[in-house]
Amino acid sequence: MNAIITVVGTDQVGIIARVSGFLAERKINIADISQTILSGNFVMVMMVEFSPESESLEAVKQQLTALSDSLNVSISIMHEKVFSAMHRI
């Protein structure tokens, strides 16, 4: 299963390291990543691949809430099909 993760917040050291470490611990592979700084705001979009050993999307979503609070950023995750449907023209 693939999902899209977005991270938005004030730029600070360690955001990519903490998010990628979180994913690695849960056997979730980063398939693609894009990040930039827009007017001092850190913006990252990731396509991730859940493995059979990965936790469920809902469990990961709840855990990402705690991570987002600790980093003081906004982190969201959604199934790739939902993301694609939302962004279809």
Jmol script that loads the backbone (N, CA, C; Angstrom):
load data "model"
ATOM      1  N   MET A   1       0.837  -1.166   0.000  1.00  0.00           N
ATOM      2  CA  MET A   1       0.000   0.000   0.000  1.00  0.00           C
ATOM      3  C   MET A   1       0.887   1.235   0.000  1.00  0.00           C
ATOM      4  N   ASN A   2       0.503   2.227  -0.787  1.00  0.00           N
ATOM      5  CA  ASN A   2       1.229   3.485  -0.822  1.00  0.00           C
ATOM      6  C   ASN A   2       0.408   4.569  -0.146  1.00  0.00           C
ATOM      7  N   ALA A   3       1.119   5.549   0.421  1.00  0.00           N
ATOM      8  CA  ALA A   3       0.466   6.677   1.064  1.00  0.00           C
ATOM      9  C   ALA A   3       1.280   7.938   0.787  1.00  0.00           C
ATOM     10  N   ILE A   4       0.638   9.083   0.987  1.00  0.00           N
ATOM     11  CA  ILE A   4       1.281  10.377   0.830  1.00  0.00           C
ATOM     12  C   ILE A   4       1.356  11.021   2.208  1.00  0.00           C
ATOM     13  N   ILE A   5       2.547  11.492   2.560  1.00  0.00           N
ATOM     14  CA  ILE A   5       2.756  12.199   3.818  1.00  0.00           C
ATOM     15  C   ILE A   5       3.157  13.626   3.478  1.00  0.00           C
ATOM     16  N   THR A   6       2.522  14.591   4.133  1.00  0.00           N
ATOM     17  CA  THR A   6       2.927  15.986   3.994  1.00  0.00           C
ATOM     18  C   THR A   6       3.356  16.509   5.359  1.00  0.00           C
ATOM     19  N   VAL A   7       4.408  17.321   5.334  1.00  0.00           N
ATOM     20  CA  VAL A   7       4.928  17.936   6.548  1.00  0.00           C
ATOM     21  C   VAL A   7       5.089  19.423   6.259  1.00  0.00           C
ATOM     22  N   VAL A   8       4.476  20.269   7.090  1.00  0.00           N
ATOM     23  CA  VAL A   8       4.551  21.715   6.907  1.00  0.00           C
ATOM     24  C   VAL A   8       4.766  22.363   8.264  1.00  0.00           C
ATOM     25  N   GLY A   9       5.706  23.310   8.318  1.00  0.00           N
ATOM     26  CA  GLY A   9       5.936  24.039   9.558  1.00  0.00           C
ATOM     27  C   GLY A   9       7.155  24.918   9.451  1.00  0.00           C
ATOM     28  N   THR A  10       7.473  25.582  10.526  1.00  0.00           N
ATOM     29  CA  THR A  10       8.648  26.430  10.569  1.00  0.00           C
ATOM     30  C   THR A  10       9.890  25.574  10.410  1.00  0.00           C
ATOM     31  N   ASP A  11      10.804  26.015   9.557  1.00  0.00           N
ATOM     32  CA  ASP A  11      12.021  25.251   9.308  1.00  0.00           C
ATOM     33  C   ASP A  11      12.852  25.130  10.580  1.00  0.00           C
ATOM     34  N   GLN A  12      13.380  23.932  10.813  1.00  0.00           N
ATOM     35  CA  GLN A  12      14.254  23.678  11.961  1.00  0.00           C
ATOM     36  C   GLN A  12      15.115  22.452  11.667  1.00  0.00           C
ATOM     37  N   VAL A  13      16.190  22.340  12.372  1.00  0.00           N
ATOM     38  CA  VAL A  13      17.097  21.212  12.203  1.00  0.00           C
ATOM     39  C   VAL A  13      16.419  19.923  12.646  1.00  0.00           C
ATOM     40  N   GLY A  14      16.545  18.868  11.829  1.00  0.00           N
ATOM     41  CA  GLY A  14      16.134  17.536  12.244  1.00  0.00           C
ATOM     42  C   GLY A  14      14.778  17.049  11.787  1.00  0.00           C
ATOM     43  N   ILE A  15      14.025  17.859  11.055  1.00  0.00           N
ATOM     44  CA  ILE A  15      12.685  17.408  10.650  1.00  0.00           C
ATOM     45  C   ILE A  15      12.776  16.164   9.771  1.00  0.00           C
ATOM     46  N   ILE A  16      13.594  16.227   8.730  1.00  0.00           N
ATOM     47  CA  ILE A  16      13.708  15.080   7.822  1.00  0.00           C
ATOM     48  C   ILE A  16      14.239  13.862   8.569  1.00  0.00           C
ATOM     49  N   ALA A  17      15.226  14.060   9.416  1.00  0.00           N
ATOM     50  CA  ALA A  17      15.812  12.943  10.167  1.00  0.00           C
ATOM     51  C   ALA A  17      14.778  12.281  11.074  1.00  0.00           C
ATOM     52  N   ARG A  18      13.989  13.078  11.777  1.00  0.00           N
ATOM     53  CA  ARG A  18      13.003  12.511  12.699  1.00  0.00           C
ATOM     54  C   ARG A  18      11.886  11.781  11.955  1.00  0.00           C
ATOM     55  N   VAL A  19      11.390  12.376  10.866  1.00  0.00           N
ATOM     56  CA  VAL A  19      10.301  11.748  10.123  1.00  0.00           C
ATOM     57  C   VAL A  19      10.797  10.476   9.437  1.00  0.00           C
ATOM     58  N   SER A  20      11.964  10.529   8.801  1.00  0.00           N
ATOM     59  CA  SER A  20      12.475   9.333   8.120  1.00  0.00           C
ATOM     60  C   SER A  20      12.833   8.238   9.126  1.00  0.00           C
ATOM     61  N   GLY A  21      13.345   8.591  10.280  1.00  0.00           N
ATOM     62  CA  GLY A  21      13.618   7.607  11.328  1.00  0.00           C
ATOM     63  C   GLY A  21      12.344   6.952  11.831  1.00  0.00           C
ATOM     64  N   PHE A  22      11.306   7.747  12.016  1.00  0.00           N
ATOM     65  CA  PHE A  22       9.996   7.244  12.419  1.00  0.00           C
ATOM     66  C   PHE A  22       9.503   6.195  11.420  1.00  0.00           C
ATOM     67  N   LEU A  23       9.616   6.518  10.130  1.00  0.00           N
ATOM     68  CA  LEU A  23       9.153   5.603   9.091  1.00  0.00           C
ATOM     69  C   LEU A  23       9.994   4.324   9.050  1.00  0.00           C
ATOM     70  N   ALA A  24      11.308   4.460   9.148  1.00  0.00           N
ATOM     71  CA  ALA A  24      12.196   3.295   9.112  1.00  0.00           C
ATOM     72  C   ALA A  24      11.891   2.328  10.255  1.00  0.00           C
ATOM     73  N   GLU A  25      11.616   2.865  11.442  1.00  0.00           N
ATOM     74  CA  GLU A  25      11.289   2.020  12.596  1.00  0.00           C
ATOM     75  C   GLU A  25      10.029   1.191  12.353  1.00  0.00           C
ATOM     76  N   ARG A  26       9.155   1.680  11.480  1.00  0.00           N
ATOM     77  CA  ARG A  26       7.883   1.000  11.209  1.00  0.00           C
ATOM     78  C   ARG A  26       7.883   0.250   9.884  1.00  0.00           C
ATOM     79  N   LYS A  27       9.081   0.064   9.304  1.00  0.00           N
ATOM     80  CA  LYS A  27       9.235  -0.686   8.039  1.00  0.00           C
ATOM     81  C   LYS A  27       8.439  -0.052   6.891  1.00  0.00           C
ATOM     82  N   ILE A  28       8.418   1.285   6.876  1.00  0.00           N
ATOM     83  CA  ILE A  28       7.756   2.030   5.810  1.00  0.00           C
ATOM     84  C   ILE A  28       8.847   2.676   4.965  1.00  0.00           C
ATOM     85  N   ASN A  29       8.852   2.343   3.670  1.00  0.00           N
ATOM     86  CA  ASN A  29       9.886   2.813   2.752  1.00  0.00           C
ATOM     87  C   ASN A  29       9.505   4.163   2.142  1.00  0.00           C
ATOM     88  N   ILE A  30      10.470   5.062   2.038  1.00  0.00           N
ATOM     89  CA  ILE A  30      10.261   6.332   1.339  1.00  0.00           C
ATOM     90  C   ILE A  30      10.559   6.083  -0.137  1.00  0.00           C
ATOM     91  N   ALA A  31       9.517   6.121  -0.973  1.00  0.00           N
ATOM     92  CA  ALA A  31       9.672   5.866  -2.404  1.00  0.00           C
ATOM     93  C   ALA A  31      10.060   7.128  -3.156  1.00  0.00           C
ATOM     94  N   ASP A  32       9.577   8.269  -2.702  1.00  0.00           N
ATOM     95  CA  ASP A  32       9.874   9.542  -3.350  1.00  0.00           C
ATOM     96  C   ASP A  32       9.719  10.644  -2.315  1.00  0.00           C
ATOM     97  N   ILE A  33      10.517  11.694  -2.448  1.00  0.00           N
ATOM     98  CA  ILE A  33      10.472  12.791  -1.479  1.00  0.00           C
ATOM     99  C   ILE A  33      10.810  14.098  -2.170  1.00  0.00           C
ATOM    100  N   SER A  34      10.097  15.129  -1.774  1.00  0.00           N
ATOM    101  CA  SER A  34      10.368  16.471  -2.264  1.00  0.00           C
ATOM    102  C   SER A  34      10.241  17.411  -1.079  1.00  0.00           C
ATOM    103  N   GLN A  35      11.208  18.290  -0.919  1.00  0.00           N
ATOM    104  CA  GLN A  35      11.117  19.250   0.171  1.00  0.00           C
ATOM    105  C   GLN A  35      11.680  20.584  -0.283  1.00  0.00           C
ATOM    106  N   THR A  36      11.134  21.637   0.300  1.00  0.00           N
ATOM    107  CA  THR A  36      11.586  22.984  -0.020  1.00  0.00           C
ATOM    108  C   THR A  36      11.308  23.891   1.169  1.00  0.00           C
ATOM    109  N   ILE A  37      11.860  25.078   1.098  1.00  0.00           N
ATOM    110  CA  ILE A  37      11.580  26.107   2.093  1.00  0.00           C
ATOM    111  C   ILE A  37      10.850  27.231   1.361  1.00  0.00           C
ATOM    112  N   LEU A  38       9.644  27.556   1.806  1.00  0.00           N
ATOM    113  CA  LEU A  38       8.852  28.630   1.219  1.00  0.00           C
ATOM    114  C   LEU A  38       8.624  29.702   2.269  1.00  0.00           C
ATOM    115  N   SER A  39       9.242  30.852   2.081  1.00  0.00           N
ATOM    116  CA  SER A  39       9.102  31.984   3.018  1.00  0.00           C
ATOM    117  C   SER A  39       9.352  31.558   4.461  1.00  0.00           C
ATOM    118  N   GLY A  40      10.394  30.766   4.672  1.00  0.00           N
ATOM    119  CA  GLY A  40      10.753  30.319   6.016  1.00  0.00           C
ATOM    120  C   GLY A  40       9.980  29.110   6.502  1.00  0.00           C
ATOM    121  N   ASN A  41       9.045  28.617   5.708  1.00  0.00           N
ATOM    122  CA  ASN A  41       8.269  27.435   6.074  1.00  0.00           C
ATOM    123  C   ASN A  41       8.828  26.196   5.384  1.00  0.00           C
ATOM    124  N   PHE A  42       9.033  25.161   6.161  1.00  0.00           N
ATOM    125  CA  PHE A  42       9.486  23.880   5.651  1.00  0.00           C
ATOM    126  C   PHE A  42       8.279  23.162   5.061  1.00  0.00           C
ATOM    127  N   VAL A  43       8.408  22.660   3.832  1.00  0.00           N
ATOM    128  CA  VAL A  43       7.318  21.923   3.175  1.00  0.00           C
ATOM    129  C   VAL A  43       7.912  20.651   2.574  1.00  0.00           C
ATOM    130  N   MET A  44       7.376  19.493   2.961  1.00  0.00           N
ATOM    131  CA  MET A  44       7.864  18.218   2.455  1.00  0.00           C
ATOM    132  C   MET A  44       6.678  17.338   2.082  1.00  0.00           C
ATOM    133  N   VAL A  45       6.812  16.680   0.934  1.00  0.00           N
ATOM    134  CA  VAL A  45       5.812  15.712   0.481  1.00  0.00           C
ATOM    135  C   VAL A  45       6.553  14.408   0.201  1.00  0.00           C
ATOM    136  N   MET A  46       6.031  13.313   0.720  1.00  0.00           N
ATOM    137  CA  MET A  46       6.669  12.007   0.555  1.00  0.00           C
ATOM    138  C   MET A  46       5.652  10.988   0.047  1.00  0.00           C
ATOM    139  N   MET A  47       6.098  10.144  -0.871  1.00  0.00           N
ATOM    140  CA  MET A  47       5.332   8.951  -1.256  1.00  0.00           C
ATOM    141  C   MET A  47       5.989   7.810  -0.486  1.00  0.00           C
ATOM    142  N   VAL A  48       5.219   7.095   0.301  1.00  0.00           N
ATOM    143  CA  VAL A  48       5.772   6.006   1.102  1.00  0.00           C
ATOM    144  C   VAL A  48       5.086   4.694   0.760  1.00  0.00           C
ATOM    145  N   GLU A  49       5.812   3.604   0.981  1.00  0.00           N
ATOM    146  CA  GLU A  49       5.309   2.262   0.711  1.00  0.00           C
ATOM    147  C   GLU A  49       5.275   1.464   2.012  1.00  0.00           C
ATOM    148  N   PHE A  50       4.100   1.017   2.367  1.00  0.00           N
ATOM    149  CA  PHE A  50       3.941   0.166   3.545  1.00  0.00           C
ATOM    150  C   PHE A  50       4.332  -1.258   3.158  1.00  0.00           C
ATOM    151  N   SER A  51       5.066  -1.923   4.019  1.00  0.00           N
ATOM    152  CA  SER A  51       5.425  -3.322   3.802  1.00  0.00           C
ATOM    153  C   SER A  51       4.418  -4.195   4.561  1.00  0.00           C
ATOM    154  N   PRO A  52       4.429  -5.505   4.319  1.00  0.00           N
ATOM    155  CA  PRO A  52       3.531  -6.382   5.081  1.00  0.00           C
ATOM    156  C   PRO A  52       3.775  -6.312   6.594  1.00  0.00           C
ATOM    157  N   GLU A  53       4.999  -5.942   6.999  1.00  0.00           N
ATOM    158  CA  GLU A  53       5.320  -5.843   8.425  1.00  0.00           C
ATOM    159  C   GLU A  53       4.930  -4.500   9.029  1.00  0.00           C
ATOM    160  N   SER A  54       4.539  -3.542   8.192  1.00  0.00           N
ATOM    161  CA  SER A  54       4.195  -2.206   8.674  1.00  0.00           C
ATOM    162  C   SER A  54       2.906  -2.229   9.488  1.00  0.00           C
ATOM    163  N   GLU A  55       2.793  -1.253  10.372  1.00  0.00           N
ATOM    164  CA  GLU A  55       1.545  -1.073  11.110  1.00  0.00           C
ATOM    165  C   GLU A  55       0.485  -0.540  10.151  1.00  0.00           C
ATOM    166  N   SER A  56      -0.754  -0.516  10.588  1.00  0.00           N
ATOM    167  CA  SER A  56      -1.845  -0.026   9.741  1.00  0.00           C
ATOM    168  C   SER A  56      -1.723   1.478   9.519  1.00  0.00           C
ATOM    169  N   LEU A  57      -2.372   1.954   8.479  1.00  0.00           N
ATOM    170  CA  LEU A  57      -2.387   3.380   8.176  1.00  0.00           C
ATOM    171  C   LEU A  57      -2.961   4.173   9.342  1.00  0.00           C
ATOM    172  N   GLU A  58      -4.029   3.689   9.941  1.00  0.00           N
ATOM    173  CA  GLU A  58      -4.646   4.395  11.073  1.00  0.00           C
ATOM    174  C   GLU A  58      -3.708   4.474  12.274  1.00  0.00           C
ATOM    175  N   ALA A  59      -3.002   3.389  12.570  1.00  0.00           N
ATOM    176  CA  ALA A  59      -2.057   3.391  13.688  1.00  0.00           C
ATOM    177  C   ALA A  59      -0.929   4.381  13.433  1.00  0.00           C
ATOM    178  N   VAL A  60      -0.412   4.381  12.211  1.00  0.00           N
ATOM    179  CA  VAL A  60       0.672   5.304  11.860  1.00  0.00           C
ATOM    180  C   VAL A  60       0.173   6.740  11.932  1.00  0.00           C
ATOM    181  N   LYS A  61      -1.052   6.981  11.480  1.00  0.00           N
ATOM    182  CA  LYS A  61      -1.627   8.328  11.517  1.00  0.00           C
ATOM    183  C   LYS A  61      -1.674   8.854  12.953  1.00  0.00           C
ATOM    184  N   GLN A  62      -2.096   8.028  13.881  1.00  0.00           N
ATOM    185  CA  GLN A  62      -2.165   8.435  15.287  1.00  0.00           C
ATOM    186  C   GLN A  62      -0.777   8.725  15.851  1.00  0.00           C
ATOM    187  N   GLN A  63       0.196   7.889  15.488  1.00  0.00           N
ATOM    188  CA  GLN A  63       1.565   8.087  15.972  1.00  0.00           C
ATOM    189  C   GLN A  63       2.199   9.330  15.356  1.00  0.00           C
ATOM    190  N   LEU A  64       1.848   9.633  14.110  1.00  0.00           N
ATOM    191  CA  LEU A  64       2.364  10.845  13.469  1.00  0.00           C
ATOM    192  C   LEU A  64       1.850  12.109  14.154  1.00  0.00           C
ATOM    193  N   THR A  65       0.670  12.029  14.753  1.00  0.00           N
ATOM    194  CA  THR A  65       0.140  13.177  15.498  1.00  0.00           C
ATOM    195  C   THR A  65       1.065  13.527  16.650  1.00  0.00           C
ATOM    196  N   ALA A  66       1.524  12.519  17.366  1.00  0.00           N
ATOM    197  CA  ALA A  66       2.456  12.757  18.476  1.00  0.00           C
ATOM    198  C   ALA A  66       3.782  13.320  17.963  1.00  0.00           C
ATOM    199  N   LEU A  67       4.263  12.783  16.834  1.00  0.00           N
ATOM    200  CA  LEU A  67       5.511  13.283  16.257  1.00  0.00           C
ATOM    201  C   LEU A  67       5.345  14.730  15.812  1.00  0.00           C
ATOM    202  N   SER A  68       4.229  15.046  15.186  1.00  0.00           N
ATOM    203  CA  SER A  68       4.009  16.419  14.728  1.00  0.00           C
ATOM    204  C   SER A  68       3.979  17.390  15.903  1.00  0.00           C
ATOM    205  N   ASP A  69       3.385  16.973  17.017  1.00  0.00           N
ATOM    206  CA  ASP A  69       3.363  17.813  18.215  1.00  0.00           C
ATOM    207  C   ASP A  69       4.769  18.052  18.749  1.00  0.00           C
ATOM    208  N   SER A  70       5.589  17.005  18.760  1.00  0.00           N
ATOM    209  CA  SER A  70       6.944  17.149  19.299  1.00  0.00           C
ATOM    210  C   SER A  70       7.835  18.012  18.401  1.00  0.00           C
ATOM    211  N   LEU A  71       7.561  18.010  17.097  1.00  0.00           N
ATOM    212  CA  LEU A  71       8.336  18.825  16.158  1.00  0.00           C
ATOM    213  C   LEU A  71       7.706  20.202  15.928  1.00  0.00           C
ATOM    214  N   ASN A  72       6.487  20.396  16.426  1.00  0.00           N
ATOM    215  CA  ASN A  72       5.746  21.643  16.220  1.00  0.00           C
ATOM    216  C   ASN A  72       5.543  21.935  14.732  1.00  0.00           C
ATOM    217  N   VAL A  73       5.166  20.882  13.989  1.00  0.00           N
ATOM    218  CA  VAL A  73       4.833  20.984  12.570  1.00  0.00           C
ATOM    219  C   VAL A  73       3.515  20.268  12.346  1.00  0.00           C
ATOM    220  N   SER A  74       2.957  20.438  11.170  1.00  0.00           N
ATOM    221  CA  SER A  74       1.745  19.721  10.796  1.00  0.00           C
ATOM    222  C   SER A  74       2.137  18.542   9.904  1.00  0.00           C
ATOM    223  N   ILE A  75       1.737  17.333  10.286  1.00  0.00           N
ATOM    224  CA  ILE A  75       2.025  16.139   9.489  1.00  0.00           C
ATOM    225  C   ILE A  75       0.706  15.454   9.185  1.00  0.00           C
ATOM    226  N   SER A  76       0.481  15.169   7.896  1.00  0.00           N
ATOM    227  CA  SER A  76      -0.722  14.417   7.527  1.00  0.00           C
ATOM    228  C   SER A  76      -0.329  13.250   6.645  1.00  0.00           C
ATOM    229  N   ILE A  77      -1.142  12.215   6.683  1.00  0.00           N
ATOM    230  CA  ILE A  77      -0.922  11.032   5.857  1.00  0.00           C
ATOM    231  C   ILE A  77      -2.262  10.581   5.308  1.00  0.00           C
ATOM    232  N   MET A  78      -2.274  10.190   4.045  1.00  0.00           N
ATOM    233  CA  MET A  78      -3.492   9.647   3.444  1.00  0.00           C
ATOM    234  C   MET A  78      -3.117   8.613   2.393  1.00  0.00           C
ATOM    235  N   HIS A  79      -4.029   7.697   2.179  1.00  0.00           N
ATOM    236  CA  HIS A  79      -3.834   6.659   1.169  1.00  0.00           C
ATOM    237  C   HIS A  79      -3.608   7.338  -0.174  1.00  0.00           C
ATOM    238  N   GLU A  80      -2.726   6.775  -0.974  1.00  0.00           N
ATOM    239  CA  GLU A  80      -2.389   7.350  -2.276  1.00  0.00           C
ATOM    240  C   GLU A  80      -3.625   7.532  -3.161  1.00  0.00           C
ATOM    241  N   LYS A  81      -4.556   6.592  -3.122  1.00  0.00           N
ATOM    242  CA  LYS A  81      -5.757   6.690  -3.960  1.00  0.00           C
ATOM    243  C   LYS A  81      -6.633   7.871  -3.547  1.00  0.00           C
ATOM    244  N   VAL A  82      -6.727   8.136  -2.258  1.00  0.00           N
ATOM    245  CA  VAL A  82      -7.491   9.280  -1.774  1.00  0.00           C
ATOM    246  C   VAL A  82      -6.813  10.574  -2.227  1.00  0.00           C
ATOM    247  N   PHE A  83      -5.500  10.637  -2.070  1.00  0.00           N
ATOM    248  CA  PHE A  83      -4.732  11.824  -2.493  1.00  0.00           C
ATOM    249  C   PHE A  83      -4.927  12.063  -3.988  1.00  0.00           C
ATOM    250  N   SER A  84      -4.812  11.023  -4.797  1.00  0.00           N
ATOM    251  CA  SER A  84      -4.969  11.159  -6.244  1.00  0.00           C
ATOM    252  C   SER A  84      -6.362  11.631  -6.620  1.00  0.00           C
ATOM    253  N   ALA A  85      -7.372  11.089  -5.961  1.00  0.00           N
ATOM    254  CA  ALA A  85      -8.758  11.497  -6.249  1.00  0.00           C
ATOM    255  C   ALA A  85      -8.978  12.959  -5.886  1.00  0.00           C
ATOM    256  N   MET A  86      -8.390  13.409  -4.796  1.00  0.00           N
ATOM    257  CA  MET A  86      -8.548  14.792  -4.362  1.00  0.00           C
ATOM    258  C   MET A  86      -7.867  15.770  -5.312  1.00  0.00           C
ATOM    259  N   HIS A  87      -6.813  15.342  -5.990  1.00  0.00           N
ATOM    260  CA  HIS A  87      -6.032  16.243  -6.830  1.00  0.00           C
ATOM    261  C   HIS A  87      -6.250  16.016  -8.322  1.00  0.00           C
ATOM    262  N   ARG A  88      -7.273  15.281  -8.662  1.00  0.00           N
ATOM    263  CA  ARG A  88      -7.604  15.040 -10.063  1.00  0.00           C
ATOM    264  C   ARG A  88      -8.301  16.275 -10.614  1.00  0.00           C
ATOM    265  N   ILE A  89      -7.937  16.664 -11.817  1.00  0.00           N
ATOM    266  CA  ILE A  89      -8.539  17.871 -12.430  1.00  0.00           C
ATOM    267  C   ILE A  89      -9.780  17.481 -13.201  1.00  0.00           C
TER     268      ILE A  89
END
end "model"
wireframe off; spacefill off
backbone 0.3
color backbone group
